[in-house]
Amino acid sequence: MRQVFLASDTIEQLFRQLQTSASGLNATTAKRRISAQRKSTRTHTKLHDQVKLLLRQFSNPLMLLLIIIVILSAFLGETSDTLIILFILLLSGLLGFLQELQAGNAVEKLLKMIEVQHLVVRDGKEVSMHTQEVVPGDVILLNAGDMIPADCRIIDSKELHVNESTLTGETFPVAKAPGILPEETPLSKKSNCLWQGTNVVSGTAKVLAVHTGQDTVFGQMAHSLTQHLPTAFEAGLKGFGYFLLRVTVLLATFILATNLYFDKPFFNSLLFSLALAIGMAPELLPAVMTFAMSAGARRMMKRKVIVKRLSSIFNLGEVNVLCTDKTGTITEGSVKVYAIVDTAGKSDPKATLYAFLNATFQSGFTNPIDEVIRSLPVTATGFEKIDEIPYDFIRKRLSIAVRSKKGNLLITKGAIQNVLDVCSGVLAEDGTEKELNGPERKRLLRKAEAYSQQGLRVLGIAYRQSTKDSFGHEDEQQMVFQGFILLEDRLKDSTAAALDRLEKMGIGVKIITGDNRYAAMHAASALGMDTSNLISGQALNQMSPEALTVNAARTAVFAEIEPYQKERIVRALQMSRLRVAYLGDGINDVAAIHAADTGISTNNAVDVAKEAADFVLLEKDLGVLADGVQEGRKSFANSMKYIFATTGATFGNMFSVAGASLLLPFLPMLPKQILLTNLITDLPYLAVSSDHVDEEQLLRPLQWNIGLTRRFMLVFGLHSSLFDFVTFYTLYFYFGLRDAPFRTGWFLESIATELLIVFIIRTRKPLLKSRPHPLLLWLAALALAITIWLPFSPLAPLLGLAFAHQVEVLTIGAILLLYVVTGELLKRWFFNANLDKRNGKHLSTV
């Protein structure tokens, strides 16, 4: 078959090549191509992906160290060590695999709920299809806000403008139209083609899908284009990981060198140092983080929030500023026509008819304003549509040309100022057309302002008689201003309570709207928001970046804002070190959603807004968003419990074992015992992600604080080490224990302290005043029971465990009781010492 030339072939040639027509593919051909496309894009089976996920658990440096130990042990004939370490290796990997698999399945189900749909012509009928079901030969109908699912050729279009910034880097929308161009034309100049991954900004089009999937330009660039920047939490965790790695390497190297200096056996010293390194590292961290995020995603789903990117959950927990549009979020979003009046403010049937015709015949993207105007008790009988100039966010106007017995008529409606800009006349109260002079223009603007101050949204309606049958932007001139369309969008009953709740959670709300300043101020004032520093779009353009950074942080209402200015506001807030969430659902919100630390959209948003967002609300309500933030903070707090507990206790134990190995004439713990300690103490952390979080910890935004985490590790690590050395002294000098009895006593004390620290630091309250999740409690009890059972079990000789006498156990119990009491006191001191005296907020991650 001849090669398909996307830009230079005629539409008829493309139809023949792709065996389709203007009526679209027939059902049989479409079904066959969908099946073939799925096979070609499914490079791996689900089993293959699961095996790959399992193998990935053993590819990190920590697991590779364990594999080295297994190989060395087997090579030297240490059968028991080999089997034990191999068991620990497989069990750790399997736990991580199960956690990630469960999380992946949960997210996959959630994402299916918000899959992008496209309007496709099949067998001459318009049907809705998922992106994966669009195949070469499909005829697709596009409107403003639609994502483009394939590389396409334009069959027909009307005032079509497309955002191609993902491919070309061009900020402004590109005009597109049917035609034939040389195939060698640069991609950015191929105005007759559309590309997968771009989106329609304005206008309508009928296009032919030519290339899909990996055959598209976007598909070939997908790897570089789909890379996500790490979240603040991920970046902080990575930095802490490097810090922990440096400490681990230095400590393990020092211990190895010291043991060799004192002529201790090389192999035992090497295994001991490697086990020490592994013991220092929280190897279950990826599994715990993933499980915490997936558990948070499931909880959010119950609160009507869908998570598109798991790691964004932590970003949501950090948010302290929410930027949102007014319509549908602050207000009900169910716009009602309050009145359609003439220039004198009286009800006008003719203006009502013209507004109805404009809304009824428009074929651009669906919007609530046109829907409510179409519902008016008016009929379009006697009129037929002959052309359309679609709405866009630059003109802020929509024009429809209609034909009737009286001739052709161009009707325009839109923002008051933008409609007046194209008017040279005005329809007087007596029905005569007069010149629109300066004083009359000012009178109309003052009247629109008065309506706005009542909380009404005001649009202008204008018309022009014409003999033309085809219209473009240039025809929007010399029009006659007819009157005002007054729309009412009441505040939601729940908005005031939701704003109060967000404020109590430490989140400032900023309204960013394209509405005029008076309507915005009316809504904000009704909600008790500060309107003293309102910034308009015009004022914003005159501000330097530095001035905007200062003013944006202290301003609650931004009105008359252009789409490109929304991103600038978000960037300015971020420059003030604020964590910004942006909630939007329109094409004009996409850049701001991308720029925000957390992008949020709604299930009824345009495709491109949902695609750009990290979260999708199933209900456009600030109360739902507050629920989502709360769940994000829970996930953040629970993840930090693991990091705090495991780094503090493990650092203390490893510091202790390193010191003891230098002071004692024998190894204080065998390598396999260190690894077993690590495995047993990790068991309860599998339940940390679902643990209860104190309400007090959810009142403020949470932020990663590596300095505090280091201090916690050192303070609580040294506290743990102090009790380890007390245990060493008691076992070695008081009881005179060596080898297996000594190691068994410290094995029990070491594991017990790591289990207890979880319950101490999981809450800022006294230990007994905060209820842990039952699963966490039972898993910790199970881990402790296993620890006590092992020295008496048949496995004891293999593990090198043996209790000397009952007094040893009772003494360790007394040491643990003292550990809990002092740990509680230390916790209170530590978090009080790290309290920000200025605002009463803990300088902590939780």
N, C-alpha and C positions, 0 to 999 in steps of 0.2 A: 504494500500500500504506500502511496506517495506521502512524503513527509508533510505534516500539517504546518502551515506558516500562519501563526496567530495574527500578525499585524497586516500582512500583505495579501492573503487570500480574500476573495470575496465571501460574503455571507453564504451565498449559494454553494460555493466550493466547500466551505466548512461543513455545511449541512450534509453534502454528499459524502465527504470524508468520514464524518462521524455518524453517518446513517441515521440522521434525525431530520426534523423539520421545525417550522415555526410553532407547530402544535406540540412540540416536545417529543420525548421518547415514548414508545408504547410500553405497556406494563411488562411484557415478556422480556424485551430487550433491557429495560431498566433493571429488572430483577437479576438477569444474567450478569450485567455489568457490576452491580452492587456486590454480588457473590465473588466475582473475579477480583474486584478491588479489595475486598476484605482479605482474600487469600494473599494478595501481593503486598498488602501493608502489614499483615500479621507475620512479621519476620521471625517471631518466636512464639512457641506455644505457651500456654499458661504454666504448664509443668516446667518448661525451660526457665521461665522467669522465676519460678519458686525455687528451683535448684540454684539458680544464680544468686538469689537472695540468701539462701542458706550458706553458700560458699563465701559470700561477702562477709558473713559473720566471723569467718576465720582469716580474713585478709588484713585485718588491722594489726598494727605493730605489737599490741599486747598479746593477741592470739598467736602471732608468729613466734613470740618468745616462748609461749607454752609449748608450741610444736617443737621448737629447738630443744626444750628440756625433755620432752618425750623421746625424741630421737637420741639424745645423749644418754638418757637413762637406759634405753633399750640397748644401745651400743655397748654400755658398760655392764650389762647383765643385771641391772637393778629392776627385777621383774615387778615387785610390789609397787615401787615408785612409778614405774611406767604405766601400770594399770590404773593406779589412783589418779595420776595427773591426766591421763588420757580420758578418764571418766569425767573429771572436772572440766576438761577442755570441751568435750562433746556436750555436756549438760549446759555450760555457759552459752555455747553457740546456739544450742537448741532453744534456750529461753529467749535469747535475742531475736531469733528467727520467728518464733511464734508471736512475739509482741509486734514486730514490724509487719508481719503478714496480716494480723488482725487489724492493725491500723490502716494498712493499705486497702483492705477490703472495705472498711468502713468509709473511707474517703471516696472510693470509687462509687459506692452507692449514693453518697451525697451529691457528687458531681453530676450523676445522671439526672438528678432532679432539675438541674438548671442548664441542660444542654441547649445550645443555640439552634434555632429552627430557621429554615429558609423556605420561601414561597417558590415552588417549582411547578412548571407546566408539564403534566404527563397526560398523554392521550387527549390533549386539548383542555384538560381540567386543572385548576389551580389546587395544589396539595402542599401540605407542610411537611418538610423533611429535615432530619438531622444532618449536620455537616458531613458525617461519614457516609450518608446515603446519596449525596450529590455525586454524579458520575459524568464523564465526558459525554457530550451530546444533550445534556439537560438544558432546558431553557428556564432561566431564573428571572424572577421579577424582584427588583430592588427598590427600596425606599430609603429615605433619610434614616440614619441610625443602624442600618443593616451591615453586618460583617460580610465580606465577600469570600465565599467558600472555595473558589477555584480561580485559576487564570482564565479570564473570559474575554470574549469579543463582544463589543456593543452592537446589538441589533437595532435598538431604538432608544432614545433618551430625551429627557427634557430638563434643561438647566442642571445637568448633573455635575456635582463637585465631589471629589473623593480625597480623603486624607491618606497620603502615601508615605507618611513620615517614617513608618517602620522599615520601609525599603530604601527610600531615597534620602531621608533626613530633612526633606522639605517641610517647613512648618505650616505653610498656608495650603489650603485645599486646592487641588488641581482640577481645572475644567476638563470634562470628558465629553466626547460626541462620536457618533458613528462616522465611518470613513475607511479609507485604505491608505496605509503608509508603508514605505519601504521596510523590509524586515530588519535591515541594519540600523534602523532608527534607535537611538539610545532609549533604554527602558523608561527614563523619566520623561521622555518626549512622546512616548507612544500613547497619544490621547484617545485612540480607539480601543484600547485594551484596559482591562481591570485585573488586579493581581490579588491572589489569595492573601489573607492577613491584613488587608487594608479595609477601610470602611467608608460608607457613603455619608457625606456631611449634609448635602442638600440635593434636591431633585429626585427624579425617578428614572428607571432604566429597565429595559428588557435585554437580557444578555444571554450569550451561549457559552456554557462551560466547555472549555477545550482541554485543559490540563487539570488534574487533581492530585492530591497527596504529594508524594515525593517528586512528581514530574513538574510541580509548580516552582516558580522562582523562590517563593517563600520556603517550600519544602526542602530545597537544596541549601538554603541558608538557615534552616530551622535551629540548628544547634546553637549558633551564635545569637540568634534572635530571641531564643526562649530562656536564656540564662537569667536567673534571678539574682539580684544583689542580696547578700546575706542580711538577715534582720539584725537589729541591735543586739538582741539576745544571743543570736548565733555568733556574732562578732565577739561579744564579750566572753562567751563560752570558749571560743577558739583561743582567745588571748589567755584565758585562765588555763586552758589545756597546755599551751606552750610553757607557761610558768610552772605548772605541775611536772611537765616532762623534764624541764631543766633541774628541778629539785630532785626528781627521781634518779636521773642519770648521775648527778653529782653524788648523791647519797649512796647509790649502789656501787659506783666506781670506788668511792672512798672505802666502803666496807670490804669490797673484794681485795683492794690493795692492802688494807690493814690485816685481813685474815691471812693473806699470802705472806706478809711481813713476819707474822708470828708463826709461820711454818705449819699452818693448818692445811689439811688435805685440799689439793687444787680443785678436784671435781666437786666436793662438798661445798667449798667456798664459792665456786662459780654458780652452782645450783642455788645456793643460798642467796647470792646477790641478785640472780635473775628472778627468783621467787619474791625477793624484797621489792624489786622494781614493779613486778606485776601486782603485788599487794598494795603498793602505793597508788596505783592507778584505778579509777572507778570504771572497770571494764564493762559494767552493765549500763553505763551512762547513756549510750545511744538507744538501747532498748527502753530504758526508763523514760527518757525524753520523748521518744516516739509514742510510747503508751500513754504518757501524760497528755500529749497533744491530741491523740486519737480519742481518749476519754473525754477531753475538753470539747472536741468536735461533736461527739455524740450528745453531750449535755447541751451544747449550743443548739443542736438540731431540735431538741425538745423545746428550746426557747425561741424557735423560728429563725435561727441564724445558721446559714450554711457556710462552712469553711471551705474555701477553694485551695488554700495553701496552708498546710499544717503549721509551719513555723511562724506564720503570721499571728497565731494565737497569742504568743508572747508579746508581740508588738501591740496587740489590742490591750493587753494588761498594762502597758506603759503609757497609753494615751492620756494626755492631760488637756488637750484642746480638741473640740469637735467642730468642724466647719460643715454647715448644712444649708441647703436651699430652703426657701420658705414654703413653697407650694407642696402640699402633700405630706410634709414632715411636721412643720409647725402648724400648718393649716390642715383642714380635712382633705383637701385635694379633690373633693367633689364640687367642682365649680358650678355655680348657678348663675343664670342670667338675671341680674337685678333689674335692669331696664336697658332699652335701646332708645336713645333720645336724640332730638335734633340739637342744633347749636344753641337753642334757647332753653334746653333742658326738659322739653316736653316729649312725651312718647311719640315715636314716629314710625308708622306702619311701613313706609317706603324704605326707611333705613333698616328696619327689621327684615324686610324681604331681601334686600341686597346682602345683608349679613348672612342670611340663611342660604342664599345662592352661593356665596363665597365659601361657606363651610361645607355645604352639601357636595359641591362639585370638585373640591380639592382632593387630590389623590396622593398627596405626600404622606409623611408619617402620621400615624394616629396620635391625636392629642386631645386632652379633656375639654379644651375650649371649643374646638370645632364640634366635638360630640354633643356638647350641651346646646350649642346653637342649632345643630341639626334636629334636636328634639323639640324645637319650638313648633307650635301649631300653625305652620305655614306650608304652602305647597309650591313646588317649582314648576307647576304646569305652565306650558307656554314658553319655557326657556330650555335651551340646550347648550351644553358646554362646547366651546370651540377651541379653547386653548387655556394654558395655565402657566404662570410664572411662580414656581414653588418658593416656599418660605426658606430663608437662610438667616444665619445669625449675624450677618453683616448688614443686610438691608432691613431686617426685622419686619418684613412685609410679605403678604401673600396676595397674589392677584389672580383672578379668574376672569376669563373672557366668555361671555354668553351671547347667544343669539335669540331674538324674539321678533315678533311682527314689527316692533318699533325700531329694529336695527340691532347692531352689535354694541355691546357694553363691556367695558373693562371695570371690574369692581376690585378695590384694594382695601384690605384691612390690616392693621398692625399696630405697633407702638405709636402713640400719639405724635411724638416729635418726628418720627420717620415717615408717617403718613403726611403730616403737614409739609414736610420737606419737598414732596412731589406735587403739592397742590398750589394752584394759582388762583382758584376761585373758592367760594363758599356758598352753600345753599342757605339762604336767609329763611327766617321764620315764615315769611309769606310764600315760600316756594320758588322764589326767583334766585337766579345765580348772580352773585356779585363778586367783585374783585377781592381777593384775600390780601388786604394791605397789612402794614406793620401793626397798627393798633388792634385790628381784628384778630391777628395771629396771637398777640399777647393776651387778648381777652379769652381766647379759646384755651390757651395754655393755663391761665389762671383758673378757668372753670374745671379743667382736667385735674389741676392740683387740688381744688376743693373737694372733688369727688374722691381723690386718693386719700385725703386727710380723714375721710369717713371710713377708710379701710376697704374701699372698692378698688378693683383692678380696672384700669381704663384703657380701652383700645379705640382707635379712630377708624372710621369707615369713609371711603371716598369712591368716586366713580368718574368715568369719562366715556362719552359717546365716541364711536369709531366706525370706520368703514372697513377696517382691516380684518383678516381672518387668521392672522398669525401674529403673535406678540412676543416681545422679549423685554429685558430690563429697560432698554432705552425708551419703551413706550410708557413707562411709569412716570409721566410728567403731564403738566397742564391739567391736572385733575381737579375735581370739585369736592371740597370737604363737606360731608353730609351730616355727620353727627358722631355720637359717642356710644360705644358698647360698654355697658357697666356690668362688671362681673363680681360676684360675691363668693369668697372662699373663707368660710369661718374658721376660727382657731379650733383645733381639736380640744375636746374636753380634757384629754389626758396630757396635753402638752405642758401645762404649768407644773403638774406633779412630776412629769418626767424631767423637766429642766431642774426642778428643785432636787430631785434624786441625783442627777448628774453632778450638780454643784456640790452636794454632800459627798460625792465620790471623788471630788477633786478635779472634775472635768469642766472647763469653761466652754460654753457654747457660743459660736459666732455664726450669725446669719449672713450668708453671701448670696445675694439675689440680683437678678436683672430687673426686678420691679423698681419703680421710682422710689425716691427716698421717703416720700410722705406715706406711701402704703407700707413700706418696710418699718418706718418709725411707729406707725399706728399699731402694727402687729407686735413689735418689740416692746412698746410701752405697755400694751395690754398684758404682756407676760411679765412685766416688772423688770425688763432688761435695761441696762444703761444705754441711752441713746445720745449721750452728750458728745461722744466722739465719732459720730457717724462719718464714714468715708464714702464718697461717691466715686464712680468710675472716672469722672472727669478730674476730680481732685487727685485720685491715685496716679493718673498719667503724669501729673505735674510733680510728683514726689520722687526724690532720689531713692536708690535702694536702701541707703542708710536710714533715711527718714521713715520710709515705709516699715523697716524692721522695728523701729521704735514705736511707731503709731499703731501698727497692726496688732501688737501684743496687748494694747490697752483699749482696743476698739471691739465692740460687740456686734455692730451692724455695718455691713458693706452693701450699698445699694447702687442700682444702675450700672452693674458690673458686666463687662464684656467677657466672653468665654476665655480669652487668652489671659485676662487679668486674674482669673481665679487661681491659676497655677502660680502667678507671681505672689499672690497673698499667702499661699501655702508655703512657698519658699521663704518668704519674709518671716513667717512664724517659726519655721525651722531654724532660721538664723538666730532666733532668740532662745535656742536650745529647748524648744517645746516639742513634744511628741504629738504630731498632728494626725487626726483621722478626718477623712473627707467623705461625706455622704452625698451621692448624686445619682441621678438616673437618666440624664440626657446626654446628647452628643456633646453639648457645650461643657459637660463636667469631666470628660474623659482625661484631659491633660492634668487636671487637678487630682483626680483619682490616682493616676500614675505617680504624681509627684509626692503625694501624702505618704507618711510612714505606714498608714493603714488605709487602704482604699475600700470603700463600702458602697454597694449598690443595692438595688431592690429587684425582686423577681419579675416585676413588670417594666423594668428599665429597657432601654434600647440595647441591642446585642453587644455593641462595642463597649458600653458602660459595664455590663456584666462581665465581659471578657477581661476588662482592665482591673476589676475589683479583686480584693483578697477575700472579702466576705459578701454574701448576698443575703439580704433580709427578705424573708417570706412575707413580712408585713412591714409597711413603711411607717414606722412609729418609733419615736425616741425612747419609749419605754422598752421596746424590744431590743434596741441598741444597748440600753443600760444593762439589760439582762446579759447580753453578749459580752460586754466589758467585764461584768462580774465573773462570768465563767472564764474569761481570758486571765483574769487575775488569779483565779483559783488554780488554773493550770500552771501559771508562773510560780505561784507560791509553793505548790506541791513539788515542782521540779527543783526548786531551790532547797527544799527540805533534804532531798537526796544529796545534792552537792554539798550542803553544809555538813550533814551528818557523816557522809562517807569520807569527805576530805579531812574533817576535824579528827574523827576517831581513827581513821586509817593512818593519817600522818603521825598521830600520837603513838600508835602501836608500832609502826615501822621505825620511828625514831627510837622507841624503846628497844626493839629487837636489835637495831643497829648498835645501840650503846651497850646492851647486854652482851652482844657477841664479842665486844672488845674486852669486857670486864670478866666474863666467865670463861672457865677453861673448856667449856663445851658449847655447842650451838644451842641457844635458848629455845629454838623451835626449828623443826625440820622443814625443808622446802615444801614438802607435801602438806604439812600442817598449816603453813602460811597460806597456801592456795585453798585448802579446805576451809580455813577461817574466812577467807574472802568469799567463797561460794555460799557458805551458810549465812553470813551476815547480809549478803545481797538478797536473800529470799524475801524478807519483809518489804523490801523496796519495790517489789512488783506491785504492791498494793498502795504505795504512796500516792500514785496519780489519782486515786479515788478517795483520798483521805479528806476528812472535814477540814475546813479552813475557818478560823475565827473571824467573825464579822469585822472586828477591829482591823484586821489585816487587809480587808477589802475596801476600806474607806479612802485610801490614797492610791494614786498611780504607782506602779511598781517599776523600778529600774534596776538594770544590772549594775552592780557596784563591785568591781574586781578588788578594789582596795579593802572594802569591808570583808569580802570573802577570804582574802589573804589573812587579814587580822583574825577572823574567826578561826581559820585553820590553825594559825599559830597559837592563839590563846587556848582554844579547846584541845588542840593537839598536845600542848604542854601539860594541860590539866590531866589528860588521859595518861600521858607519860609518867606524871608524878605518881599516879596510882599503880601504873605498871611497875615502877621501881620499888614501890612499897611492897607489891606482890613478890618481886624478885628477892628483896631482902628477907621477907617472911619465909618464903619457900627455901631459899638457899642457906641463909645464916641461922634462922630460928629453927626450922624443921630439918635442916641439913639434907635437903633433897637434891638429887642430881638426875640428869638424863630424863628417862620417861616420866617419873613422878613429877619432876619439876616442870617439864614441858606440858604435862597434862593440866597442872594447876594454872599455868599461865594461859594455856589454850582456852580453858573455861572462862577465866577472867577477861581475856582479850575479846572473846565473842560476846560475852554478856555486856561489857561496857559499850561495844558498838551497837548492840540492840537497844540498850537503855537510852543512849544519846538521841536516838530517833524520837523518843517520846518526850525527852526534855526540850529539844529545840523545835519541835513541830508547832509549838504554841508560845506566845509571849506571856500567856497566863501561867499561874502556878500549875504544875504538872497534873494535879487531880481535878482541876477546874475546867479542863477542856477535853471533850470526849473524842477519842480517835475513832476512825472507821473500824467496825468489827473485823473486817478482813485483815487490816494491818495488825490488829491486836492478836488475832489467831495465828497469823503467819509468824509473828515474832515469838509467840508462845511455842509454836512448832519448832522453830529454829533453836530455841533454848532447850527444848526437850531432846532434840537430836544431839545437841552438844553434850548434855548430861548423860545421854544413853551411850554414846560412842565409846567412852573408856570402859564400859561394862559389856560391850557388845562383842560378838565374835570377830569383828573387824579391828578391835583394839590392837592386837599384835602387829597387824599390817600397817596401822597408822602410827605405831609407836606411842600408844597412850596407855596409861595405867595410874590409877589413884593410889597413893601411899596409905592413907587412912581417912576416917571420917572427919577428923579434926581439920584436915586440910580443906575439905569442902566447906565446913562451917566458917573457917577463917576467911575464905574467899567470899562467902556470903556477906560477912561483916564489912569487908573492904568495899564490896559493891554497894551496900547500903550507904556508906559514907560517900561513895562516888556520886550517888544520886543526889544526896543532900547538898554537897558542895557544887555539883553541876547546876542545880536549881539556883543557888545563890550567885554563881558565876554568870548564869544566863541573864539574870535581872541586872547585874552590874554592867555586863557587856552592852546590852541594848539600851540601857539608860545612858551609858557613856557615849553611845553613837546616836543620840537623839539630837535632831536639829532644833536648837533652842528658838530659832526664829519662827518656825511654823508648827512645831510640835510633831514633826514627821520623822520617822526613823530613817536614817541614812542607810537604809538596807534594801535588799532586794525583795524582802517579804514584809 
